């Protein structure tokens, strides 16, 4: 069994992103995990990131098996599956935080950091993928001798793993918490202002690019994958519009971990102010970056080095968000996706204050188009929880105030009251 596994990612000739679990020392692929991710994940049309997540979870499983000296193939062929105590230990092991390093497109799991555990959502995902892998692997190696008793034992094992997943936080509450407050948005505007003392970035070009990132996310409410997929030719300065296009497995995209557009293609109008910001960045900053003209992507790396001029990666985007998060305690939970939730809150406020108020069905159609959701999907309500909660709270206070009855005796004795 391999003890030092890495995820190696690469791009196939036709543009498809692919990844394999390999032994870091020898470079030999691990047969069963790669067969699993190909037949059970990739062939089900799951995304590249899902393949990476599945292999990442399986690599955690293999590390657990190695440390506990468990030969999974031998055990499963003998019809002996994981015991309750082993499942308990596995669930605890999946909470560990592992240092992830990236060298030459290889992501390796190294020594665990005992001082900090991963989030409950990460633990949940790991145990989910591990349960699915173990179910597939146990059936695969026992295909010719799969009795009813073995199948029941396999189901019992995977069931024990799923039961030990941490409880998920209520979806509606989580969505409310993701939305940004008005105060947080004001702080963000100041941080991203290039002349601000709070701006943590160096170099005028980088400051202008990062401010543009913020403005696009704030004003358009698009996802990070959509942002990183924008090409210069997608911007129509004549009509002040920008195209959000799906480009899965783009051969001309040099990024192995390609940012993906999860929503539908659409053309979004932009204001004169945002159009000027885009034009300023392209003409006065982007065009001066070496190698930037070798690709069409709007946002490029400005820092000198081998990647200068390349489209910025997901990791670079996440680094920018992380740096901003550390500037102020107010933004300790800030995510770029929070701006998408804020956009939806602002959209609801606008609809609520218009002279010609649209009915709910029309509002959902408008919102779904701008967000790229399928009509009638119901996704709009998910991103509108903060606004709904605020309006509900306002209604609750009004209802309470309307129901207050002050006894006449108190009003008659008002001058004698202590306050």
C-alpha positions as CSV (number, residue, x, y, z in Angstrom):
1,X,0.0,0.0,0.0
2,X,1.3,3.5,-0.8
3,X,2.0,5.6,2.3
4,X,2.9,8.9,0.7
5,X,0.2,9.8,-1.8
6,X,-0.2,12.9,-3.9
7,X,-2.9,14.3,-6.3
8,X,-1.3,15.0,-9.7
9,X,-3.4,17.3,-11.9
10,X,-3.0,17.9,-15.6
11,X,-4.7,18.9,-18.8
12,X,-5.5,16.3,-21.6
13,X,-4.9,17.2,-25.2
14,X,-8.6,18.0,-25.8
15,X,-8.7,20.4,-22.9
16,X,-10.3,18.1,-20.2
17,X,-8.9,18.5,-16.7
18,X,-7.9,15.3,-15.1
19,X,-6.2,14.1,-11.9
20,X,-4.6,11.0,-10.5
21,X,-3.6,9.7,-7.1
22,X,0.1,8.7,-7.3
23,X,2.8,7.6,-5.0
24,X,4.9,10.7,-4.4
25,X,8.2,8.9,-4.3
26,X,7.8,6.6,-7.3
27,X,5.2,8.5,-9.3
28,X,3.3,5.2,-9.8
29,X,-0.5,5.7,-9.9
30,X,-2.6,4.0,-7.2
31,X,-4.8,1.6,-9.2
32,X,-8.0,1.3,-7.2
33,X,-8.6,5.0,-6.3
34,X,-8.0,6.1,-9.9
35,X,-10.3,3.4,-11.2
36,X,-12.9,4.6,-8.7
37,X,-12.6,8.3,-9.6
38,X,-12.7,7.5,-13.3
39,X,-15.7,5.2,-13.3
40,X,-17.7,6.6,-10.4
41,X,-16.9,10.3,-10.5
42,X,-15.6,11.4,-13.8
43,X,-17.9,9.1,-15.9
44,X,-20.9,10.5,-14.0
45,X,-20.0,14.0,-15.4
46,X,-18.9,15.4,-12.1
47,X,-16.5,18.3,-12.2
48,X,-12.7,18.3,-12.0
49,X,-12.9,19.8,-8.5
50,X,-15.2,17.0,-7.4
51,X,-12.6,14.5,-8.7
52,X,-9.9,16.2,-6.7
53,X,-12.1,16.3,-3.6
54,X,-12.8,12.6,-3.9
55,X,-9.2,11.7,-4.3
56,X,-8.2,14.0,-1.5
57,X,-10.7,12.1,0.8
58,X,-9.4,8.7,-0.4
59,X,-5.8,9.8,0.3
60,X,-6.8,10.6,3.9
61,X,-8.3,7.1,4.1
62,X,-5.1,5.5,2.9
63,X,-3.1,7.5,5.4
64,X,-5.4,6.2,8.1
65,X,-5.1,2.6,6.9
66,X,-1.3,2.9,6.8
67,X,-1.0,4.3,10.3
68,X,-3.3,1.6,11.6
69,X,-1.7,-1.2,9.6
70,X,-4.9,-2.2,7.9
71,X,-4.6,-4.1,4.6
72,X,-8.0,-3.1,3.0
73,X,-7.7,-5.4,0.0
74,X,-6.9,-8.4,2.1
75,X,-9.6,-7.7,4.6
76,X,-12.3,-7.1,2.1
77,X,-11.5,-10.2,0.0
78,X,-11.8,-12.2,3.2
79,X,-15.2,-10.7,3.8
80,X,-14.0,-8.8,6.8
81,X,-15.0,-5.1,6.8
82,X,-14.2,-2.2,9.1
83,X,-15.3,-2.7,12.7
84,X,-17.2,-0.2,14.8
85,X,-14.0,0.9,16.7
86,X,-12.1,1.4,13.4
87,X,-14.9,3.5,12.0
88,X,-14.9,5.6,15.2
89,X,-11.1,6.1,14.8
90,X,-11.6,6.9,11.1
91,X,-14.2,9.6,11.9
92,X,-11.8,11.2,14.4
93,X,-8.9,11.0,11.9
94,X,-11.0,12.8,9.2
95,X,-11.2,15.8,11.5
96,X,-7.4,16.3,11.4
97,X,-6.0,19.3,9.5
98,X,-3.3,18.3,7.0
99,X,-0.8,20.6,5.5
100,X,-1.3,20.8,1.8
101,X,1.7,21.7,-0.4
102,X,1.8,22.3,-4.1
103,X,4.8,21.6,-6.2
104,X,4.7,21.2,-10.0
105,X,1.0,20.7,-10.0
106,X,1.2,18.1,-7.3
107,X,-0.8,18.4,-4.1
108,X,0.6,16.2,-1.3
109,X,-0.7,15.3,2.1
110,X,2.0,15.8,4.7
111,X,2.3,15.7,8.4
112,X,-0.9,16.5,10.2
113,X,-1.2,19.7,12.2
114,X,-2.5,18.5,15.6
115,X,-3.2,22.1,16.8
116,X,-6.2,22.6,14.6
117,X,-9.1,20.6,13.2
118,X,-10.7,21.1,9.8
119,X,-14.2,22.5,9.5
120,X,-17.2,20.3,10.0
121,X,-18.1,20.7,6.3
122,X,-14.7,19.3,5.3
123,X,-15.1,16.4,7.7
124,X,-18.5,15.7,6.3
125,X,-17.2,15.7,2.8
126,X,-14.3,13.4,3.6
127,X,-16.5,10.9,5.3
128,X,-19.1,11.0,2.4
129,X,-16.4,10.3,-0.2
130,X,-14.7,7.7,1.9
131,X,-18.1,5.9,2.5
132,X,-18.8,5.9,-1.3
133,X,-15.3,4.6,-2.1
134,X,-15.4,1.8,0.5
135,X,-18.8,0.7,-0.8
136,X,-17.6,0.6,-4.4
137,X,-14.3,-1.0,-3.5
138,X,-15.9,-3.7,-1.3
139,X,-18.4,-4.6,-4.0
140,X,-15.7,-4.5,-6.7
141,X,-13.2,-6.9,-5.0
142,X,-16.1,-9.3,-4.0
143,X,-17.9,-9.1,-7.3
144,X,-17.7,-12.9,-8.0
145,X,-18.5,-13.9,-4.4
146,X,-20.9,-11.2,-3.3
147,X,-23.5,-12.9,-1.2
148,X,-26.5,-11.3,0.5
149,X,-24.7,-11.5,3.8
150,X,-21.6,-9.6,2.4
151,X,-23.8,-7.0,0.8
152,X,-25.5,-6.4,4.2
153,X,-22.2,-6.2,6.0
154,X,-20.9,-3.6,3.4
155,X,-24.1,-1.5,3.9
156,X,-23.7,-1.7,7.7
157,X,-20.1,-0.5,7.4
158,X,-20.9,2.4,5.1
159,X,-23.9,3.2,7.2
160,X,-21.8,3.5,10.3
161,X,-19.5,6.0,8.5
162,X,-22.3,8.2,7.3
163,X,-23.9,8.3,10.7
164,X,-20.6,9.7,12.1
165,X,-20.6,12.6,9.8
166,X,-21.1,15.9,11.7
167,X,-24.5,17.5,11.5
168,X,-24.9,20.2,8.8
169,X,-25.8,23.6,9.9
170,X,-29.3,24.7,8.9
171,X,-29.1,25.9,5.3
172,X,-31.2,29.0,5.7
173,X,-29.2,30.1,8.8
174,X,-26.0,29.5,7.0
175,X,-27.1,31.6,4.0
176,X,-28.1,34.4,6.4
177,X,-24.7,34.4,7.9
178,X,-23.0,34.5,4.5
179,X,-24.6,37.9,3.7
180,X,-22.5,41.0,4.3
181,X,-23.7,43.9,6.5
182,X,-23.7,47.5,5.2
183,X,-20.8,48.3,7.6
184,X,-18.7,45.4,6.2
185,X,-19.3,46.7,2.6
186,X,-18.2,50.2,3.6
187,X,-15.0,48.8,5.1
188,X,-14.4,46.8,1.9
189,X,-14.8,49.9,-0.3
190,X,-12.2,51.6,1.8
191,X,-9.8,48.7,1.8
192,X,-9.9,48.3,-2.0
193,X,-9.5,52.0,-2.6
194,X,-6.0,52.2,-4.2
195,X,-5.0,55.3,-2.2
196,X,-6.3,54.0,1.1
197,X,-3.9,53.4,4.0
198,X,-5.8,50.2,4.7
199,X,-5.1,48.8,1.3
200,X,-2.8,45.8,1.9
201,X,-1.6,45.3,-1.6
202,X,1.6,46.6,-3.3
203,X,2.0,48.1,-6.7
204,X,-0.5,50.4,-8.4
205,X,-1.5,47.9,-11.1
206,X,-2.2,45.2,-8.5
207,X,-4.3,47.6,-6.4
208,X,-6.3,48.6,-9.5
209,X,-6.9,45.0,-10.6
210,X,-8.0,43.9,-7.1
211,X,-10.3,46.9,-6.8
212,X,-11.8,45.8,-10.1
213,X,-12.3,42.3,-8.8
214,X,-14.3,43.8,-5.8
215,X,-16.4,46.1,-8.0
216,X,-17.3,43.3,-10.4
217,X,-18.4,41.0,-7.6
218,X,-20.3,43.7,-5.8
219,X,-22.1,45.3,-8.7
220,X,-22.8,42.1,-10.7
221,X,-23.1,39.5,-8.0
222,X,-21.4,36.8,-10.1
223,X,-19.5,33.8,-8.8
224,X,-15.7,33.7,-8.6
225,X,-15.5,31.1,-11.4
226,X,-17.5,33.5,-13.6
227,X,-15.2,36.4,-12.7
228,X,-12.0,34.5,-13.5
229,X,-13.5,33.3,-16.8
230,X,-14.2,36.8,-18.2
231,X,-12.2,37.5,-21.4
232,X,-11.5,41.0,-22.7
233,X,-13.6,40.3,-25.8
234,X,-16.6,39.5,-23.5
235,X,-16.9,43.2,-22.6
236,X,-18.9,45.3,-25.1
237,X,-18.0,48.9,-24.3
238,X,-20.3,50.1,-27.1
239,X,-23.4,48.8,-25.4
240,X,-22.1,48.6,-21.8
241,X,-22.6,44.9,-21.5
242,X,-20.6,41.9,-20.3
243,X,-21.0,38.3,-21.3
244,X,-20.8,35.5,-18.8
245,X,-19.9,32.4,-20.8
246,X,-19.5,28.7,-20.0
247,X,-16.1,27.4,-21.1
248,X,-15.5,24.0,-19.6
249,X,-12.4,22.2,-20.7
250,X,-11.1,25.3,-22.5
251,X,-7.9,24.3,-24.4
252,X,-6.5,27.8,-24.4
253,X,-6.8,28.2,-20.6
254,X,-3.4,27.4,-19.1
255,X,-4.8,26.9,-15.6
256,X,-5.0,23.2,-14.7
257,X,-7.5,23.9,-12.0
258,X,-9.8,25.7,-14.4
259,X,-12.4,28.1,-12.9
260,X,-15.8,27.0,-14.0
261,X,-19.1,28.8,-14.7
262,X,-21.8,26.9,-12.9
263,X,-24.6,29.1,-14.1
264,X,-26.1,29.7,-17.6
265,X,-24.6,31.9,-20.3
266,X,-26.0,35.4,-20.1
267,X,-25.3,39.0,-21.1
268,X,-25.4,41.5,-18.2
269,X,-25.7,45.3,-18.5
270,X,-23.0,47.4,-16.7
271,X,-23.0,51.0,-15.6
272,X,-20.8,53.7,-17.2
273,X,-18.7,53.8,-14.0
274,X,-18.0,50.1,-14.1
275,X,-17.3,50.3,-17.8
276,X,-14.8,53.0,-17.2
277,X,-13.1,51.0,-14.5
278,X,-12.8,48.0,-16.9
279,X,-11.5,50.2,-19.7
280,X,-8.9,51.9,-17.4
281,X,-7.5,48.6,-16.2
282,X,-7.3,47.1,-19.7
283,X,-5.7,50.1,-21.4
284,X,-3.5,51.5,-18.7
285,X,-2.4,48.4,-16.7
286,X,-3.2,45.0,-18.3
287,X,-1.7,45.9,-21.7
288,X,1.6,46.8,-20.2
289,X,2.1,43.4,-18.4
290,X,4.6,41.1,-20.2
291,X,2.9,38.0,-21.8
292,X,-0.6,39.3,-21.0
293,X,-1.4,39.5,-24.7
294,X,-0.8,35.7,-25.0
295,X,-4.2,35.1,-23.5
296,X,-7.6,36.8,-23.6
297,X,-8.5,36.6,-19.9
298,X,-9.3,39.9,-18.2
299,X,-7.6,39.5,-14.9
300,X,-3.9,38.6,-15.1
301,X,-0.9,38.2,-12.8
302,X,1.1,41.4,-12.4
303,X,3.9,40.1,-10.2
304,X,7.2,39.4,-11.9
305,X,8.0,35.8,-12.4
306,X,7.2,32.8,-14.6
307,X,3.4,33.3,-14.3
308,X,3.4,37.0,-15.1
309,X,0.8,37.9,-17.6
310,X,-1.1,34.6,-17.1
311,X,-4.7,34.6,-16.0
312,X,-5.0,34.6,-12.2
313,X,-5.7,31.3,-10.7
314,X,-8.3,30.2,-8.1
315,X,-5.6,30.1,-5.5
316,X,-4.5,33.7,-6.3
317,X,-8.1,34.8,-6.0
318,X,-8.5,33.0,-2.7
319,X,-5.2,34.6,-1.5
320,X,-6.5,38.1,-2.3
321,X,-9.7,37.3,-0.3
322,X,-7.6,35.9,2.6
323,X,-5.4,39.0,2.7
324,X,-8.5,41.3,2.8
325,X,-10.0,39.1,5.5
326,X,-7.0,39.8,7.7
327,X,-7.0,43.6,7.4
328,X,-9.9,44.2,9.8
329,X,-11.6,42.1,12.5
330,X,-14.9,43.2,10.9
331,X,-14.1,41.1,7.9
332,X,-12.9,37.9,9.7
333,X,-15.6,35.9,7.9
334,X,-15.5,37.7,4.6
335,X,-15.8,35.6,1.4
336,X,-16.1,36.7,-2.2
337,X,-19.3,34.7,-2.3
338,X,-20.7,36.9,0.4
339,X,-20.9,39.7,-2.2
340,X,-23.2,37.5,-4.3
341,X,-25.5,37.3,-1.3
342,X,-25.3,41.0,-0.7
343,X,-26.2,41.7,-4.4
344,X,-29.4,39.6,-3.9
345,X,-30.2,41.5,-0.7
346,X,-29.8,44.9,-2.6
347,X,-31.9,43.6,-5.5
348,X,-34.7,42.8,-3.1
349,X,-34.5,46.2,-1.5
350,X,-34.7,47.8,-4.9
351,X,-37.7,45.8,-5.9
352,X,-39.3,46.6,-2.5
353,X,-38.9,50.4,-3.0
354,X,-39.8,50.8,-6.7
355,X,-42.9,52.8,-7.6
356,X,-44.0,50.1,-10.0
357,X,-43.5,47.0,-7.8
358,X,-43.2,43.8,-9.7
359,X,-45.0,40.7,-8.4
360,X,-43.0,37.9,-6.9
361,X,-43.0,35.7,-10.0
362,X,-41.7,38.5,-12.1
363,X,-39.0,39.4,-9.6
364,X,-37.8,35.8,-9.5
365,X,-37.6,35.7,-13.3
366,X,-35.5,38.9,-13.3
367,X,-33.3,37.7,-10.5
368,X,-32.8,34.3,-12.1
369,X,-31.8,35.8,-15.4
370,X,-29.2,38.1,-13.9
371,X,-27.8,35.4,-11.7
372,X,-27.8,32.7,-14.4
373,X,-30.2,30.3,-12.7
374,X,-32.8,28.2,-14.4
375,X,-36.2,29.7,-14.3
376,X,-38.3,28.2,-11.6
377,X,-35.4,26.6,-9.9
378,X,-36.2,28.3,-6.6
379,X,-32.5,29.1,-6.0
380,X,-33.3,32.8,-5.6
381,X,-34.9,32.2,-2.2
382,X,-31.7,30.6,-1.0
383,X,-29.7,33.8,-1.7
384,X,-32.3,36.2,-0.2
385,X,-32.4,34.9,3.4
386,X,-30.9,38.0,5.0
387,X,-33.5,40.3,3.4
388,X,-36.3,38.0,4.3
389,X,-35.2,37.8,7.9
390,X,-34.9,41.6,8.2
391,X,-38.4,42.1,6.7
392,X,-39.8,39.5,8.9
393,X,-38.2,41.1,12.0
394,X,-39.6,44.5,11.0
395,X,-43.1,43.0,10.5
396,X,-42.8,41.3,13.9
397,X,-42.0,44.6,15.7
398,X,-44.9,46.3,13.9
399,X,-47.2,43.6,14.9
400,X,-46.1,43.8,18.5
401,X,-46.4,47.6,18.6
402,X,-49.9,47.4,17.0
403,X,-51.0,45.0,19.8
404,X,-49.8,47.1,22.7
405,X,-52.6,48.3,25.1
406,X,-51.8,50.6,27.9
407,X,-54.3,50.6,30.9
408,X,-56.1,53.9,31.4
409,X,-55.1,53.9,35.0
410,X,-51.4,54.2,34.0
411,X,-52.1,57.0,31.6
412,X,-54.1,58.9,34.4
413,X,-51.2,58.5,36.8
414,X,-48.5,59.3,34.3
415,X,-47.1,62.2,36.4
416,X,-46.4,59.9,39.2
417,X,-44.4,57.4,37.2
418,X,-40.7,57.2,38.2
419,X,-39.5,57.8,34.6
